[in-house]
């Protein structure tokens, strides 16, 4: 019974993570076009380091980056499912999910040497990164709540 409840929550979370990733993709794509910046390669660079993968060529790097982006966001949805399984919902659950996802980024990327520590970011970059992760956590939370009925 408990295992079935956890499995169902994680499954709903994975679907919610996919939806959250789609929302974050839209927000970051709009922001990149408005600001005229390129997509960040830090998540893909981190995954490449951890997995020992070296995509060759621009097309391969773009595919790998997309795979990392969608896979990572979808898998973090499983954590949102676990948060729901312990009985936390709504805005508090979204806040915990946001803190877990963003906090992991802030620790992992600098420790792998693919991004500077937060103290070296400018205020605008911090705000933009918070915005995109808040979009992700909010969309994933709303999707999870809807899927959970």
C-alpha positions in Angstrom: 0.0 0.0 0.0 2.7 2.5 1.0 4.9 1.5 -1.9 2.0 1.9 -4.3 1.3 5.3 -2.9 4.9 6.4 -3.3 5.1 5.0 -6.9 1.9 6.8 -7.8 3.2 10.1 -6.3 6.6 9.8 -8.1 4.8 9.0 -11.4 2.6 12.0 -11.0 5.7 14.0 -10.1 7.6 12.9 -13.2 4.7 14.1 -15.3 4.6 17.4 -13.4 8.3 17.8 -13.8 7.9 17.4 -17.6 5.2 20.2 -17.5 7.4 22.3 -15.3 10.3 21.9 -17.7 8.1 22.9 -20.6 7.1 26.1 -18.7 10.7 26.9 -17.8 11.7 26.3 -21.5 9.1 28.9 -22.5 10.2 31.4 -19.9 13.9 31.0 -20.6 13.4 31.1 -24.4 11.4 34.4 -24.1 14.0 35.9 -21.8 16.9 34.9 -24.0 15.2 36.5 -27.0 14.4 39.7 -25.1 18.0 40.0 -23.7 19.8 38.7 -26.8 21.7 36.0 -24.9 22.7 32.5 -25.7 21.4 29.5 -23.7 23.5 28.4 -20.8 25.7 25.4 -21.3 26.4 24.9 -17.6 23.9 22.1 -17.0 25.0 20.1 -20.0 28.7 20.8 -19.1 28.0 19.5 -15.6 26.3 16.3 -16.9 29.1 15.8 -19.5 31.6 15.9 -16.6 29.7 13.6 -14.4 29.0 11.1 -17.1 32.3 11.3 -18.9 30.5 12.3 -22.2 32.1 14.7 -24.7 29.6 15.6 -27.5 31.4 16.5 -30.7 30.1 19.2 -32.9 27.5 21.8 -32.4 24.5 19.7 -33.3 25.6 17.0 -30.9 26.2 19.5 -28.1 22.7 21.0 -28.7 21.1 17.6 -28.6 22.9 16.6 -25.4 22.0 20.0 -23.8 18.3 19.4 -24.7 18.4 15.9 -23.3 20.0 17.1 -20.1 17.5 19.9 -19.7 14.4 17.8 -20.3 15.7 14.8 -18.4 16.9 16.8 -15.4 13.7 18.8 -15.1 11.5 15.7 -15.5 13.5 13.7 -12.9 13.3 16.6 -10.4 9.5 16.2 -10.8 9.9 12.9 -9.0 11.1 14.8 -6.0 8.0 16.9 -6.2 6.0 13.7 -6.1 7.9 12.6 -2.9 7.1 16.0 -1.4 3.4 15.4 -2.1 3.6 11.9 -0.8 4.6 13.1 2.6 1.6 15.3 2.7 2.9 18.7 1.7 1.0 20.6 -0.9 0.3 23.9 -2.5 2.7 26.9 -2.1 4.7 25.3 0.8 5.4 22.2 -1.4 6.4 24.5 -4.4 8.7 26.4 -2.1 10.4 23.2 -0.8 10.7 21.9 -4.4 12.2 25.3 -5.6 14.7 25.3 -2.7 15.8 21.8 -3.5 16.2 22.3 -7.2 17.8 25.8 -7.1 19.9 24.9 -4.0 21.3 21.9 -5.8 22.2 24.0 -8.8 24.0 26.6 -6.7 26.1 23.9 -5.0 26.6 21.4 -7.9 27.6 23.7 -10.8 30.3 25.6 -9.0 31.7 22.4 -7.4 32.0 20.9 -10.9 33.7 24.0 -12.2 31.1 24.8 -14.8 29.7 28.0 -13.2 30.9 30.6 -10.7 29.6 30.6 -7.1 26.5 32.7 -6.5 28.5 35.5 -4.9 30.1 36.1 -8.3 26.8 36.5 -10.1 25.3 39.9 -10.7 21.9 40.8 -9.2 20.2 40.6 -12.6 21.6 37.1 -13.3 20.4 35.9 -9.9 16.9 37.4 -10.5 16.7 35.8 -13.9 17.8 32.4 -12.6 15.3 32.6 -9.6 12.5 33.6 -12.1 13.1 30.5 -14.3 13.3 28.1 -11.4 10.3 29.7 -9.8 8.4 29.2 -13.1 9.5 25.6 -13.1 8.5 24.9 -9.4 5.2 26.7 -9.7 4.2 25.0 -13.0 5.3 21.6 -11.6 3.4 22.2 -8.4 0.2 23.2 -10.2 0.5 20.2 -12.5 1.1 17.9 -9.5 -1.9 19.2 -7.7 -4.1 18.8 -10.8 -2.8 15.3 -11.4 -3.2 14.4 -7.7 -6.9 15.5 -7.9 
